[in-house]
Amino acid sequence: MNIKDKPSRNPLVITNPFNNYFSSVAGNLFHKNFTGATKTSNDPLTYIRRNFSQLPFSLYLKKTTTHEIDKIIHSLKCKDSHGYDEISTRILKISTPYVLSPLTYIFNKILSMGVFPDRLKFSEVRPLYKMGDKTELSNYRPISLLTSFSKIIKK
């Protein structure tokens, strides 16, 4: 990888430029998508508050069942990739009979409290090569590896 026009193979030297590049790409997309969102502010939260301040309905979520969680787990692709918790969907599928009941309880607590746990919002971001010169940061795209548990609760 070329960092400041110097080749480097040191992961610690390469990490920060990737982070800065991926962060700037996200920032550019943000500004591109929300420019003109409101006449007085480009802030998406201001836009949402202004346009959706009085919702005419309430949202009620039913409790989930072990059958539903089992069905969701088995619908996930069987992969060895994993998030920061190092639990792949392959491992989760194998351990389903042992974790199904506790997961159902935890997911029902999440639904009843209406709070998505912060730890399930974390992801590992890894660069994935697209094409072109492998030494250029712009030829990579970020891939977020989520935990299997966050995938289940989102479904």
C-alpha positions as CSV (number, residue, x, y, z in Angstrom):
1,M,0.0,0.0,0.0
2,N,1.3,3.5,-0.8
3,I,1.1,5.8,2.1
4,K,2.2,9.4,1.4
5,D,3.9,8.1,-1.8
6,K,5.9,5.5,0.1
7,P,5.2,1.8,0.0
8,S,4.3,0.2,3.3
9,R,3.3,-3.3,4.5
10,N,3.0,-2.3,8.2
11,P,-0.7,-2.7,9.2
12,L,-0.3,0.0,11.9
13,V,0.9,2.5,9.2
14,I,-1.9,1.5,6.8
15,T,-4.8,1.5,9.2
16,N,-5.1,5.3,9.8
17,P,-5.1,6.3,6.1
18,F,-7.8,3.7,5.4
19,N,-9.8,5.0,8.3
20,N,-9.4,8.6,7.2
21,Y,-10.3,7.7,3.6
22,F,-13.4,5.7,4.5
23,S,-14.5,8.4,6.9
24,S,-14.2,11.1,4.3
25,V,-16.1,9.0,1.7
26,A,-19.0,8.7,4.2
27,G,-18.9,12.4,5.0
28,N,-19.0,13.3,1.3
29,L,-22.0,11.0,0.7
30,F,-23.7,12.5,3.7
31,H,-23.3,16.0,2.4
32,K,-24.3,15.0,-1.1
33,N,-27.5,13.3,0.1
34,F,-28.6,16.0,2.5
35,T,-27.7,19.1,0.7
36,G,-30.9,21.1,0.4
37,A,-32.8,18.7,2.8
38,T,-34.3,21.8,4.4
39,K,-34.1,25.5,3.4
40,T,-32.4,26.5,6.7
41,S,-30.4,23.5,7.6
42,N,-28.6,20.6,6.0
43,D,-29.0,18.5,9.2
44,P,-31.1,15.4,8.6
45,L,-32.3,15.3,12.2
46,T,-33.6,18.9,11.9
47,Y,-35.4,17.8,8.7
48,I,-37.0,14.8,10.5
49,R,-38.0,16.8,13.6
50,R,-39.6,19.5,11.5
51,N,-41.5,17.2,9.1
52,F,-42.4,14.4,11.5
53,S,-43.0,16.2,14.8
54,Q,-46.6,14.9,15.3
55,L,-47.0,11.3,14.2
56,P,-50.6,10.2,14.0
57,F,-50.0,6.7,15.2
58,S,-48.3,4.5,17.8
59,L,-46.1,1.5,17.0
60,Y,-46.7,-1.7,19.0
61,L,-44.4,-4.7,18.6
62,K,-45.6,-8.2,19.3
63,K,-43.4,-10.6,21.3
64,T,-41.3,-12.9,19.2
65,T,-41.3,-16.7,19.6
66,T,-38.6,-19.3,19.6
67,H,-40.1,-20.6,16.3
68,E,-39.7,-17.2,14.7
69,I,-36.1,-16.8,16.0
70,D,-35.3,-20.4,14.8
71,K,-36.7,-19.6,11.4
72,I,-34.6,-16.4,11.1
73,I,-31.4,-18.1,12.2
74,H,-31.8,-20.8,9.6
75,S,-32.6,-18.2,6.9
76,L,-29.1,-16.6,7.5
77,K,-26.4,-17.6,5.0
78,C,-24.0,-20.1,6.5
79,K,-20.8,-18.2,6.6
80,D,-17.5,-18.3,8.6
81,S,-17.2,-14.5,8.6
82,H,-18.0,-12.8,11.9
83,G,-18.2,-9.5,13.7
84,Y,-16.2,-8.4,16.7
85,D,-17.8,-11.2,18.9
86,E,-16.2,-13.9,16.7
87,I,-19.4,-15.8,16.4
88,S,-20.1,-16.8,12.8
89,T,-23.5,-17.7,11.5
90,R,-22.2,-21.3,11.0
91,I,-21.4,-21.5,14.8
92,L,-24.8,-19.9,15.6
93,K,-26.7,-22.4,13.5
94,I,-24.9,-25.3,15.1
95,S,-25.6,-24.0,18.6
96,T,-29.2,-23.0,17.9
97,P,-30.9,-25.7,20.1
98,Y,-28.8,-24.4,23.1
99,V,-29.2,-20.7,22.6
100,L,-32.7,-20.4,21.2
101,S,-34.6,-19.9,24.4
102,P,-32.2,-17.3,25.9
103,L,-32.0,-15.4,22.6
104,T,-35.8,-15.3,22.5
105,Y,-35.9,-13.9,26.0
106,I,-33.2,-11.3,25.3
107,F,-34.9,-10.2,22.0
108,N,-38.3,-9.8,23.7
109,K,-36.6,-7.6,26.3
110,I,-35.1,-5.5,23.5
111,L,-38.5,-5.2,21.8
112,S,-40.4,-4.4,25.0
113,M,-37.8,-1.8,26.2
114,G,-37.5,-0.2,22.7
115,V,-33.8,0.2,23.0
116,F,-31.3,-1.5,20.6
117,P,-28.2,-2.4,22.7
118,D,-25.1,-0.3,21.9
119,R,-22.9,-3.4,21.7
120,L,-25.1,-4.7,18.8
121,K,-24.4,-1.5,16.9
122,F,-20.7,-2.2,16.7
123,S,-19.1,-3.6,13.5
124,E,-15.7,-4.4,12.2
125,V,-14.9,-2.4,9.1
126,R,-12.6,-4.1,6.6
127,P,-11.3,-2.9,3.3
128,L,-12.4,-4.9,0.3
129,Y,-10.4,-4.6,-2.9
130,K,-12.6,-3.5,-5.9
131,M,-10.3,-3.2,-8.9
132,G,-7.3,-1.2,-10.3
133,D,-4.0,-0.6,-8.5
134,K,-4.0,-2.4,-5.2
135,T,-1.7,0.2,-3.7
136,E,-4.4,3.0,-4.0
137,L,-6.9,3.5,-1.2
138,S,-9.6,4.6,-3.6
139,N,-9.6,1.1,-5.1
140,Y,-11.0,-0.4,-1.9
141,R,-14.5,-0.2,-0.3
142,P,-15.4,-0.6,3.3
143,I,-17.3,-3.8,4.4
144,S,-19.0,-3.7,7.8
145,L,-19.0,-7.1,9.6
146,L,-21.9,-7.2,12.0
147,T,-22.5,-9.6,14.8
148,S,-24.8,-12.5,14.0
149,F,-27.1,-11.5,16.9
150,S,-27.6,-8.0,15.5
151,K,-28.6,-9.5,12.1
152,I,-31.2,-11.7,13.8
153,I,-32.8,-8.9,15.8
154,K,-32.9,-6.6,12.7
155,K,-34.8,-9.3,10.8
